[in-house]
Amino acid sequence: MKIDIWSDVACPFCYIGKRHLEAALEQFPHKNEVEVTWHNFELDPNASRDNKEDQYTLLARKYGMSREQAIENTDRVAASGEKAGLAFEFDKVIPTNTFDAHRLIQFAAQHGKQDEMEERLFSAYFMEGKHISNKETLLAIAKDLGLDATEVLNSDAYTKEVRKDEADAQSLGIRGVPFFVFDMKYAVSGAQPVDAFTQTLQKVWEETHPPVELIRTGDKGETCEDGSCTV
């Protein structure tokens, strides 16, 4: 089974959705036969790399609400994150452009460390208050995973790959993240409860692995030959 996930590392619901999917997979008896691939999606491609406003001011302006309402909404997101085992530190968040972080995810994928990079970037942004469009910060994050991203970040490497993911999202009609696609057949939008992921996993597995119907013929009696035993 293949699960494709469109996500932005500046999206708290993407982090919560990641945890919910992981919890569902832990309960899934065929988890070792599930391949997860992350795809890039920028919630704000025009975001500045060096914002002078904090998270709450930006949210208030974006959604036409007061700063106090933005704080209240963020507190509710933090409470949802806590239930998923995530300790969001929204006061530390440095809003910024995520394009280079997405290029880093593509780079990590080439070394079999895509999921680890997603996790590291989520944590850096939401828990540690890291500036994830800063080159030195991204180099340090890559180094944490044993990767040297110097050449990548000093060039436009993986730009085409990021743009392709975003174009694919557009063609699929994806306008928000997280967005999970199971075997390119079923979709789960948003940070749905663990049960929703569990049910989808089971449904897709049953459709792609129908039970085998055994038909017995011939006289009764036990025989074992040609590598099989029949009764």
KERO-492805 format. One record per atom (N, C-alpha, C): atom name; x, y, z. Coordinates in steps of 0.2 Angstrom, whole numbers. Atoms other than C-alpha are relative to their C-alpha. Layout:
N
   atom       u       v       w
     CA       X       Y       Z
...
//
This chain:
231
   atom       u       v       w
      N       4      -6       0
     CA       0       0       0
      C       4       6       0
      N      -4      -6       0
     CA       6      17      -4
      C      -4       6       2
      N       4      -6      -2
     CA       1      33       5
      C       4       6      -2
      N      -3      -6       2
     CA       5      50      -3
      C      -2       6       5
      N       2      -5      -4
     CA       5      65       9
      C       2       7      -2
      N      -2      -7       1
     CA       5      83       4
      C      -1       4       6
      N      -1      -3      -6
     CA      11      94      18
      C       4       6       0
      N      -5      -5       0
     CA      19     110      23
      C       3       0       8
      N      -3       1      -6
     CA      31     110      38
      C      -2       6       5
      N       3      -6      -4
     CA      23     127      44
      C      -7      -1       2
      N       7       2      -1
     CA       6     118      46
      C       0      -4       6
      N       1       5      -6
     CA       2     112      64
      C      -4      -6      -1
      N       5       6       1
     CA     -12     101      58
      C       4      -5      -4
      N      -4       6       4
     CA       1      92      46
      C       4      -4       5
      N      -4       4      -5
     CA      11      88      61
      C      -5      -5       5
      N       4       4      -4
     CA      -4      82      71
      C      -3      -6      -4
      N       2       6       4
     CA     -10      72      56
      C       5      -5      -1
      N      -5       5       0
     CA       7      64      55
      C       0      -5       6
      N       1       4      -6
     CA       5      58      73
      C      -6      -5       0
      N       6       4       0
     CA     -12      52      70
      C       1      -6      -5
      N      -1       5       4
     CA      -7      42      55
      C       5      -5       3
      N      -5       4      -3
     CA       8      35      64
      C      -3      -5       5
      N       4       4      -5
     CA      -4      29      78
      C      -4      -5      -3
      N       4       5       3
     CA     -15      21      66
      C       4      -6      -3
      N      -4       5       3
     CA      -1      12      57
      C       3      -5       6
      N      -2       5      -5
     CA       5       5      74
      C      -5      -5       2
      N       5       5      -2
     CA     -11      -4      76
      C      -2      -4      -7
      N       1       4       7
     CA     -11     -10      57
      C       4      -6       0
      N      -4       6       0
     CA      -5     -28      56
      C       4       0      -7
      N      -4       0       6
     CA       2     -24      38
      C       4       6      -1
      N      -3      -6       0
     CA      11      -9      43
      C       7       0      -4
      N      -7       1       3
     CA      28     -16      36
      C      -1       0      -8
      N       1       0       7
     CA      20     -16      19
      C      -3       6      -3
      N       2      -7       1
     CA      15       2      19
      C       6       5      -2
      N      -6      -5       2
     CA      26      15       9
      C      -3       7       1
      N       2      -7      -1
     CA      24      33      15
      C       4       5      -4
      N      -4      -5       4
     CA      29      47       3
      C      -3       7       1
      N       2      -7      -2
     CA      29      65       8
      C       1       5      -7
      N       0      -5       5
     CA      25      79      -5
      C       0       7       2
      N       0      -7      -2
     CA      28      97      -5
      C      -6       4      -1
      N       5      -4       1
     CA      15     110      -3
      C       1       7       4
      N      -1      -7      -4
     CA      17     129       2
      C      -6       3       1
      N       6      -4      -2
     CA       3     137      11
      C       0       7      -2
      N      -1      -7       2
     CA      10     154       7
      C       7       0      -3
      N      -6       0       4
     CA      23     153      -7
      C       3       7       0
      N      -2      -6       0
     CA      24     172      -6
      C       3       3       7
      N      -2      -2      -7
     CA      29     172      13
      C       7       3       0
      N      -7      -3       0
     CA      44     183      17
      C       4      -4       4
      N      -5       4      -4
     CA      60     175      23
      C       1       3       7
      N      -2      -3      -6
     CA      62     188      36
      C      -6       4       3
      N       6      -4      -2
     CA      45     193      44
      C       2       4       6
      N       0      -4      -5
     CA      44     207      56
      C      -6      -1       5
      N       5       1      -4
     CA      28     201      63
      C       0      -7       3
      N       0       7      -3
     CA      25     186      75
      C      -6      -4      -3
      N       5       5       2
     CA      13     171      72
      C      -7       3       1
      N       7      -2      -1
     CA      -2     179      80
      C      -2       6      -4
      N       1      -6       4
     CA      -1     196      71
      C      -1      -2      -8
      N       1       2       7
     CA       1     187      54
      C      -7      -4      -1
      N       6       4       0
     CA     -14     175      58
      C      -6       5       0
      N       6      -5      -1
     CA     -25     190      63
      C      -1       4      -6
      N       0      -3       6
     CA     -21     199      47
      C      -3      -4      -5
      N       2       5       5
     CA     -23     184      36
      C      -8      -2       0
      N       7       2      -1
     CA     -40     179      43
      C      -5       5       3
      N       4      -6      -2
     CA     -47     196      48
      C      -3       0       7
      N       2       1      -7
     CA     -48     193      66
      C       5       5       5
      N      -4      -4      -5
     CA     -41     202      82
      C       6      -5       2
      N      -6       4      -2
     CA     -24     197      89
      C      -2      -5       6
      N       2       4      -5
     CA     -33     190     104
      C      -4      -6      -2
      N       3       6       3
     CA     -44     179      93
      C       5      -5      -3
      N      -6       4       3
     CA     -28     173      84
      C       3      -4       6
      N      -3       4      -5
     CA     -21     168     101
      C      -4      -5       3
      N       4       5      -3
     CA     -36     159     107
      C      -1      -6      -5
      N       0       6       5
     CA     -37     149      90
      C       6      -4       1
      N      -6       3      -1
     CA     -19     145      92
      C       0      -5       6
      N       1       4      -6
     CA     -22     139     110
      C      -4      -6      -1
      N       4       6       2
     CA     -35     127     103
      C       4      -5      -4
      N      -4       5       4
     CA     -23     120      90
      C       5      -3       5
      N      -5       3      -4
     CA     -10     118     104
      C      -3      -6       4
      N       4       5      -4
     CA     -23     108     114
      C      -1      -6      -4
      N       1       6       4
     CA     -26      97     100
      C       7      -4      -1
      N      -7       3       1
     CA      -7      94      97
      C       2      -3       7
      N      -1       3      -6
     CA      -6      90     116
      C      -3      -7       0
      N       3       6       0
     CA     -18      76     114
      C       3      -5      -5
      N      -4       4       4
     CA      -7      69     100
      C       7      -1       2
      N      -6       1      -3
     CA       8      70     111
      C       5       5      -3
      N      -4      -5       3
     CA      15      86     103
      C      -1       6       5
      N       0      -6      -4
     CA      20     101     114
      C       2       6      -4
      N      -1      -6       4
     CA      18     116     102
      C       2       6       4
      N      -2      -6      -3
     CA      27     132     107
      C      -1       6      -5
      N       2      -5       5
     CA      18     145      96
      C       3       6       2
      N      -3      -6      -2
     CA      26     159     106
      C       7       1      -3
      N      -7       0       2
     CA      43     154      99
      C       0      -1      -8
      N       0       1       7
     CA      37     151      81
      C       3       6      -4
      N      -2      -6       4
     CA      46     162      68
      C      -3      -1      -7
      N       3       1       6
     CA      35     163      53
      C       5       2      -6
      N      -5      -1       5
     CA      45     162      37
      C      -2      -4      -7
      N       1       4       6
     CA      45     155      19
      C       3      -7       1
      N      -3       7      -1
     CA      47     136      18
      C       2      -3      -6
      N      -2       3       7
     CA      53     134       0
      C       6      -4       1
      N      -7       4      -1
     CA      71     129       5
      C      -1      -6       4
      N       2       6      -5
     CA      64     118      19
      C      -2      -6      -5
      N       3       5       5
     CA      54     109       5
      C       6      -3      -4
      N      -6       3       4
     CA      70     107      -6
      C       4      -5       5
      N      -4       4      -4
     CA      79     100       9
      C      -4      -7       1
      N       4       6      -1
     CA      65      87      11
      C       1      -5      -6
      N      -1       3       6
     CA      67      82      -7
      C       7      -3       0
      N      -7       3      -1
     CA      86      80      -4
      C       1      -6       5
      N       0       6      -5
     CA      83      69      11
      C      -3      -6      -3
      N       3       6       3
     CA      72      58       1
      C       5      -4      -4
      N      -5       3       4
     CA      86      54     -10
      C       5      -5       4
      N      -4       4      -4
     CA      95      47       5
      C      -4      -4       5
      N       4       5      -4
     CA      81      37      12
      C      -2       3       7
      N       1      -3      -6
     CA      78      50      26
      C      -6       5       0
      N       6      -5       1
     CA      62      59      20
      C      -4       1       6
      N       5       0      -6
     CA      51      55      35
      C       4       3       6
      N      -4      -2      -5
     CA      66      59      47
      C       0       8      -1
      N      -1      -7       1
     CA      68      76      39
      C      -7       4       1
      N       7      -3      -2
     CA      49      80      40
      C       0       1       7
      N       0       0      -7
     CA      50      76      58
      C       4       5       3
      N      -5      -4      -2
     CA      65      86      61
      C      -2       8      -1
      N       2      -7       2
     CA      59     102      52
      C      -7       2       4
      N       6      -2      -4
     CA      42     101      61
      C       2       2       7
      N      -2      -1      -7
     CA      50     100      78
      C       4       7       0
      N      -4      -6       1
     CA      63     114      73
      C      -5       6       0
      N       5      -6       1
     CA      48     126      68
      C      -4       1       6
      N       5      -1      -5
     CA      35     122      81
      C       2      -1       7
      N      -2       1      -7
     CA      45     117      97
      C       6       4       1
      N      -7      -3      -1
     CA      62     125      95
      C       1       7      -2
      N       0      -7       2
     CA      58     142      87
      C       6       1      -5
      N      -5      -1       5
     CA      71     139      73
      C      -3       4      -6
      N       2      -4       6
     CA      71     150      58
      C       2      -4      -6
      N      -1       5       4
     CA      69     137      45
      C       1       2      -8
      N      -2      -3       6
     CA      73     148      30
      C       7       2       0
      N      -7      -2      -1
     CA      90     152      37
      C       4      -5      -2
      N      -4       5       3
     CA     103     143      27
      C       4      -4       6
      N      -4       3      -5
     CA     114     140      43
      C      -4      -5       4
      N       5       4      -4
     CA      99     133      52
      C      -2      -6      -4
      N       1       6       4
     CA      95     121      38
      C       6      -4      -1
      N      -7       5       1
     CA     113     115      36
      C       0      -4       7
      N       0       4      -7
     CA     112     111      55
      C      -5      -5       1
      N       5       5       0
     CA      96     102      53
      C       2      -6      -4
      N      -2       5       4
     CA     103      92      39
      C       5      -4       3
      N      -6       3      -4
     CA     119      88      49
      C      -3      -5       5
      N       3       4      -5
     CA     108      81      63
      C      -2      -7      -3
      N       1       6       3
     CA     103      68      51
      C       5      -3      -4
      N      -6       2       4
     CA     120      65      44
      C       1       2      -7
      N       0      -2       7
     CA     118      74      28
      C       3       7       0
      N      -3      -6       1
     CA     128      88      21
      C      -4       4      -6
      N       5      -3       5
     CA     116     100      12
      C       3       6      -3
      N      -3      -6       2
     CA     129     113       8
      C      -1       2      -8
      N       1      -1       7
     CA     128     111     -11
      C      -7       1      -2
      N       8       0       1
     CA     109     109     -11
      C      -2       8       1
      N       2      -7      -2
     CA     107     126      -2
      C       4       5      -3
      N      -4      -5       4
     CA     120     135     -12
      C      -2       0      -7
      N       2       0       7
     CA     111     131     -28
      C      -8       0       0
      N       7       0       1
     CA      93     129     -35
      C      -2      -8       0
      N       1       7       0
     CA      94     110     -33
      C      -7      -2       3
      N       6       2      -2
     CA      77     101     -31
      C      -6       5      -1
      N       5      -5       1
     CA      67     116     -36
      C      -5      -3      -5
      N       5       3       4
     CA      59     106     -50
      C      -4      -5       3
      N       4       5      -3
     CA      54      92     -39
      C      -5       3       5
      N       5      -3      -4
     CA      46     104     -27
      C      -6       3      -4
      N       6      -3       5
     CA      36     113     -41
      C      -4      -6      -3
      N       4       6       3
     CA      31      96     -48
      C      -5      -2       5
      N       5       2      -5
     CA      23      91     -31
      C      -5       5       1
      N       5      -6      -1
     CA      14     108     -30
      C      -5      -1      -6
      N       4       1       6
     CA       8     105     -48
      C      -5      -6       0
      N       4       6      -1
     CA       2      88     -44
      C      -6       1       5
      N       5      -2      -5
     CA      -7      95     -29
      C      -6       4      -4
      N       5      -4       3
     CA     -16     107     -40
      C      -4      -4      -5
      N       4       4       5
     CA     -21      94     -53
      C      -5      -4       4
      N       4       4      -4
     CA     -28      84     -39
      C      -6       4       4
      N       5      -5      -3
     CA     -38      99     -33
      C       1       1       8
      N      -2      -1      -7
     CA     -29     100     -16
      C       1       7       1
      N      -1      -7      -1
     CA     -31     117      -9
      C       2       1       8
      N      -2      -1      -7
     CA     -27     113       9
      C       4      -6       3
      N      -4       5      -2
     CA     -15     102      19
      C      -1      -1       8
      N      -2       6       4
     CA     -13      89      26
      C      -5      -3      -4
      N       5       3       5
     CA     -20      79      12
      C       4      -7      -1
      N      -3       7       1
     CA     -17      60      12
      C      -4      -4      -5
      N       3       4       5
     CA     -20      49      -3
      C       2      -7       0
      N      -1       7      -1
     CA     -21      30      -1
      C       0      -4      -7
      N       0       4       7
     CA     -16      20     -17
      C      -3       4      -5
      N       3      -4       5
     CA     -21      35     -27
      C      -7      -1      -1
      N       7       2       1
     CA     -39      30     -24
      C      -4       3       5
      N       4      -3      -5
     CA     -45      36      -7
      C       4       6       3
      N      -3      -6      -3
     CA     -41      53       1
      C      -3       1       7
      N       1      -3      -7
     CA     -41      59      19
      C       2       7       1
      N      -2      -7       0
     CA     -41      78      21
      C       0       2       7
      N      -1      -3      -7
     CA     -35      86      37
      C       2      -5       5
      N      -3       4      -6
     CA     -29      80      54
      C      -6      -4       3
      N       6       4      -2
     CA     -43      67      55
      C       2      -5       6
      N      -2       4      -6
     CA     -44      56      71
      C       3      -7      -2
      N      -3       6       2
     CA     -34      40      72
      C      -5      -5      -3
      N       4       5       3
     CA     -49      29      69
      C      -2       1      -7
      N       1      -2       7
     CA     -52      38      52
      C       5      -3      -4
      N      -5       3       3
     CA     -35      32      47
      C       0      -7       0
      N       0       7      -1
     CA     -37      15      54
      C      -5      -3      -5
      N       5       3       5
     CA     -53      12      44
      C       2       1      -7
      N      -2      -1       7
     CA     -46      19      28
      C       6      -5      -1
      N      -6       5       1
     CA     -30       8      30
      C      -3      -7      -1
      N       3       7       0
     CA     -41      -8      33
      C      -4       0      -7
      N       4       0       6
     CA     -53      -3      18
      C       4      -1      -6
      N      -4       1       6
     CA     -39      -1       6
      C       3      -6      -1
      N      -3       6       0
     CA     -30     -16      11
      C      -5      -6      -2
      N       5       5       1
     CA     -46     -27      10
      C      -2       0      -8
      N       1      -1       7
     CA     -49     -20      -8
      C       6      -3      -4
      N      -5       2       4
     CA     -32     -24     -14
      C       3      -7       2
      N      -2       7      -2
     CA     -29     -40      -5
      C      -7      -4       2
      N       6       4      -2
     CA     -46     -50      -6
      C       2      -7       2
      N      -1       7      -3
     CA     -47     -66       3
      C       0      -5      -5
      N      -1       6       4
     CA     -42     -82      -6
      C      -5      -5       1
      N       6       5      -1
     CA     -57     -94      -9
      C       3      -7      -2
      N      -2       6       1
     CA     -51    -112      -7
      C      -5      -5      -2
      N       4       5       3
     CA     -59    -125     -18
      C       3      -7       1
      N      -2       6      -1
     CA     -57    -143     -13
      C      -3      -5      -5
      N       3       5       4
     CA     -59    -157     -25
      C       3      -7       1
      N      -3       7      -1
     CA     -56    -176     -26
      C      -2      -4       6
      N       2       4      -5
     CA     -57    -190     -14
      C       3       2       7
      N      -3      -2      -7
     CA     -55    -187       5
      C       5      -5       2
      N      -6       3      -2
     CA     -39    -192      13
      C       5       4       0
      N      -6      -5      -1
     CA     -23    -184      18
      C       5      -2      -5
      N      -6       1       4
     CA      -9    -182       5
      C       4       6       1
      N      -5      -6       0
     CA       7    -172       5
      C       5      -2      -5
      N      -5       1       6
     CA      16    -171     -11
      C       0       6      -4
      N      -1      -6       4
     CA      23    -158     -23
      C       0       6       4
      N      -1      -6      -4
     CA      26    -146      -9
      C      -6       2       4
      N       6      -2      -3
     CA       8    -145      -2
      C      -3      -6       3
      N       4       5      -4
     CA      -3    -155      10
      C      -8       2      -1
      N       8      -1       0
     CA     -22    -157       7
      C      -3      -6       4
      N       5       5      -4
     CA     -36    -166      16
      C      -6      -2      -4
//
